[in-house]
Amino acid sequence: MPVNKIIVESLDETKMNDLPEKDVALPTVSGSTDKAALQPSKPPTYSTTYRDKMSWLAIFYKSVPDGIGLAGIKYAFNPAEVRWRRMFWLLLVSAGFGALCYQITDRCIYYSTFPKSVDVSVEYVDELAFPTVAFCNYNSFRFSQISGTDLDIFFHDMYYDPTFNMSSYYSYLTSVNLTDLYNDYGHEVETSVYQVSMNQLVLPIQNVTRKIFDWGTCFVFNDAEDESPGFTVRAAGKNYGLEIVMSVEQYEYFWEPKDRTTAGFHVAVYDRGTFPLIEETGFAVHPGTHTLVGLDMEEVTNLEPPHGQCKNKKLRYFDYYGHMECIAECQTVFFVDTCGCKVLAMLDVFILDVKCDCPVPCASRNYHTFLSSAMYPSNYHASVLASEYDADSSLFQDNIIVVSIYFRDMSVQKVSQQIAYSFFSLLCDIGGALGLWLGGSILTVFEVFDLFGHSAYVYSRRGTRGR
């Protein structure tokens, strides 16, 4: 069977141009038709008039109804709406925008104050750390040791001579060591402490040590410097705490400052491991009494700036930062820089014009005390002791002190500062204000920025197209 060969010629551009376009009717030309009308017209140019007829503000205005999702915007900025309706919605949108600005401004001002709140909670525990207790005699030096010495003459003239001149004692003061004076002339533990018991167990007298503070010589129980683990209690009440019997030794009292004409002990209760200023804290107990001291433990946590004022500074003489430690170091540094001596005692003798930068510590443990007392010993018991020790009964009533220190409750009160208004709270208030007054959200703010950018882009592109 013969095969017919089909030859297909390629269409060149000339032939393609001769083909009519599909579905396009060719115009018929009459004799009267102007040949110029058949010429293709040029596209219109508006490079110089477009910006005048269609400004960027007009483009922005026309894009507002569709570009920003706020309630009432589509009515207030729609040229097709009647004028009274547009004015009504424009008034509502303006009022809502004013209320929005006021509320956001108020929240921003409140946030800039870095507000904080204080949370107080009570936590019951099975065991509590017992504090350190310092007993400081109102009399610093014993009469039997200091009488007739140069120190005796110096104190007498300093406290009672109106013409006292410190320079006349300069040679003596520079030749003695204040720590040695307190150790040599101060009260001894063995003669001042009669009995110590903790949790109903009698302890050796060696559990009380002698230490020098700003007050002078003090007797300290449960001191952290003895490297012992420290005492704890597992129950509240008088039977589960410290009970100590002491003597003030009034027969040894000697010259003292005029504000120390009292007989007794000044007692300071503080957190173990810290260093207190006895002059600024504590309470007094006097002879002839049994003083009951109930304790409540409090743990405080403070915020750092900008919300709070706490700061844990690095100290030179103390490993632990506290407000008392900072003041003690500040005063000590003053003496070291001024006279080259480290003085932790008798600071009340000197007039200090020292400004100390001691912020509140970020964490601290405090013990609040509640006192009550009764007569000790009773007249009958005093007569029994007098016959037992072959002494006058007034000796016990004038010198003996009994102090019982215990926890009132097995609980810890925790006080902590909290940030009252965070940045996310500010964002939530801004979003709430947008939704309340204008029916928008946080994304509406980005829509406004997007509308500015988009309208500027459209304006620049159309202006460039006409060049």
RAWOVEN-V228642 format. One line per field, one symbol per residue. ss: DSSP state (a for helix, b for strand, c for the rest). phi: phi as a letter, one per 30 degrees, with the letter a starting at -180 (. if undefined). psi: psi as a letter, one per 20 degrees, with the letter a starting at -180 (. if undefined). A space follows every 10 residues. Layout:
ss=???
phi=???
psi=???
This chain:
ss=cccccccccc ccaaaaaacc cccccccccc ccccaaaacc ccccccccca aaaccaaaaa aaaaaaaccc ccaaaacccc ccaaaaaaaa aaaaaaaaaa aaaaaaaaaa aacccbbbbb bbbbcccbbc cbbbbbbccc ccaaaaccca aaaaaaaaaa cccccaaaaa aaaccccaaa aaaaacccaa aabbbbbbcc bbbcaaabbb bbccccbbbb bccaaacccc cbbccccccc bbbbbbbcca aacccccccc ccccbbbbbb cccccccaaa ccbbbcccbb bbbbbbbbbb bccbcccccb cccccccccc ccaaaaaaaa aaaaaaaaac ccccccaaac cccccccccc ccbbbbbbbb bbbbbcccaa aaaaaaaaac ccaaaaaaab bbbbbbbbbb bbbbbbbbbc ccaaaaaaaa aaaaaaaccc caaaaaaaaa aaaaaaaaaa aaaaacc
phi=.dcdccccdd cddddddddd ddhcdddccc dddddddddd ddddcbdccd dddbdddddd dddeeccbdc diddddccdd dddddddddd dddddddddd dddddddddd dddhdbbccb bccdbcbbdd ddbcccddcc bdddccdidd dddddddddb cdcdbdddcd ddddcccddd ddddcddcdd ccccabbbhi cdcddddccc bccddkdbcc ciddddiddj cbbcacjddb acbbcbbdhd dcdbebeddb ccckcccbcb ddjcbccddc bjbcbcdibc ccbdcbcbcc bccdeddbbd acddcdcbdc caddddddde dddeddddbi bcccbidddc cccccccbdd ddbabbbccb cabbdbdded ddddddddch bddddddcbd bcbcbaddad bbdccbdbdd bddddddddd ddddddcbic bddddddddd dddddddddd ddddddd
psi=pqpppppoqq prhghhhipq qqkpppqppr hipphhhipp qqqqplhiig hhhnrhhggg ghighihpmq pighhhkoii qqghhghghh gghgghhghg gggggghggg hiimqqrppp qpppriqqpq rpppoopiph qpgihipirh hggggghhhi oikpohhijg hghiiqphgh ghhhirqqgh ihpgqpqplj ppqqhiiprp qpahhbpqpp plqiijkqiq qrqjqrrhim apppprpimh ijqaprqhjl kqpaqppppr ppirorohhj rarqqrqjqo ppopqppppp pqqrqihajq pnqpqgiphp prgghggghg hghghghgij qooiqkhihq opmpopnnrp qhpqpqopqo qqrrpprrgg hhhghghhjl rqhhhhhihp ppppprphqm qpopoppqoh orhhhghhhg hhhghghjka ahhhghhghh gggghhgggh ghhhhi.
